[in-house]
Amino acid sequence: MTTRELDPLERLLAERACERLVLELVHRLDLGDPSTVCELFTPDGVWEWPYDGRRIEGREALRAYFGSRPVDRLSRRMCTNILVTVDSPNTASATTYFATYRVDGYTEGALIPPRLPANIGHYVDTFRKMQGTWLMATRTLVLPFGGPTERLGTPSPS
């Protein structure tokens, strides 16, 4: 079956399921338990950042990686322009633009003055439908604008 043969409702449901994964991942990183991000990936799922050669493969490695996030980190990711392409009944891909606002040294309840984003870029994702559920297979980070995470209480780089 080609994507042209997909029922329009099937295509729409697949697109929405993949978009939901993108949004759920961001929610878990910013407002939930980052170590649970691994549950959104296939068992052999991969997160990679080619810029510095970082590649995390498999659910347990993803759990450890995202679970090691500093406990005093405050972040908010703004995602937009999520373009999902259904490639087959069981595979899809997407591009998502993002801006990440992030500081370390955060104290719960504190109001932080606005900052410029720490990172601006896009993600390239692939998805697989496994046992009736869409999961992220790969996430590649493309980061043309980035810098270090500011630590509160230390001077900001100029």
N, C-alpha and C positions, 0 to 999 in steps of 0.2 A: 504494500500500500504506500503510495506517495502522499506527500502533504496535500497535493491537489485533491486527493480522494478523501481526505479527512472531512467529516461532517463539520460544518461551521461551528456548531455548538461544542463539539469535541475540541476543536482548535481553541476556541475561546476559553474553555475550562482549563486546558493545558497552559495557555498563556497566563491565566489568572493564578494557577497553582504555582507556576515558576516565579511570577512577580511576588506572590505571597512569601515564598522562600527568601527572596532578596530582602524583603521588609522584616521578616521574622528574624533573620540573622542580625540585622542592624539593631533591632529591638533588644535581642538577647545581649549584644555587646554593650549597649548603652544603658539599658534599664533592667536587665535580667541577670542571669548567671552566665557569664561568658563561656564557661567550660561546657555548657550544653549546646553550643553552636555545632559541635561535632554531630549531634543527632540529626541535623539538617542535611548532612552529607551522606553519600553512598558509603558502604564499608571501606572502599578503597579510595575515597574522596581525597582531593588534593587542593591545598591553598598554596599559591606561589606568588613571589614577587621577584621577577627576573632581574630587576635593577641590582639587587645585592645577593642574588643566588639563593634566596630563602625558598625552601620547598618543604611543606609539611604534608605527609601522606598517611592516610588511615585514620580511623575515628579516634583511636587511643592517643595517637600523636597530636591530633587536632585538639582533643580534650586537654591534654597537658599544655599545649602551646597557648590556647586561648584562656585556660585556667590560670596561667602564670601572670596574667595582667596585674599590674600593681593595684592593691586594694584602695589606694587613695587617688586613683585616676578618675577624673570626670571627663566624659566625652559625649558628644552628640554628633551623629552623622546625618547629613542632609542628602538624601538620594533623590534623583530625578531622572527624567528621560529614560525610563526603564523600557527598553525595546526588546521584547521576547520574540524569537523566531522559532516556530515549531518545525523541526526538521523531519520528524517521523512520528508515528503514534507513541513512541517511547523515548524520543530524544528531542532536546530543544537547546537553544543557546540564547544568550542575552548580553546586552551592553547596558551598564548603568553608570551614570555620572554621579559623583559624590564630592562633598566637602566635609572634612572632619574638623571639628572644634575639640581641642583636648588640652587638659592640664593635669599634672601630677601634684600631689601635696594638698589635695582638696579635703576640706573638713565638711562633713555632712551638714546641710542646712545653710552653709555660707553662700552669699551671693557674690559671684565673680564678675568683675567688670568685663564687658565684651572684648573679645580678642579676634584677631584675624584667624582664618582657618590654619591648622597645622599642615593639612594636606588637601590637595584638590586633584582629582583624577577621574579615572573610570575603572570599572571592573568588567572583565570578560568572563562570563560564566557558561558552563555547560550543565545540562540536567539530564537525568535518566529516570524513567518511570520504572519502579521496581515493585512488584506485587501490588500494583494499583496505586502506588504513592509516588509522587514526584519528589526527587531528592537532587541536591546539588552534587554534581560529579567533580567539577573543577571550578576554582575561582582564581583568576589571574589578576593581580593588581597592576594597573598602569598608572604611574605617578609622575606626571610632568612638573608638578608644583609640590614641594614638600620641605619640611624642616624638622628640627628636633622638637620633642614635647617639652613645653615650658614647665618648670618646677616652680610652684608658687613659693614665694619668699626669697627667690633669687632674681636678680635683675634680668629683664627680658633682653634677648639679643637685639641689637639695633637693626 
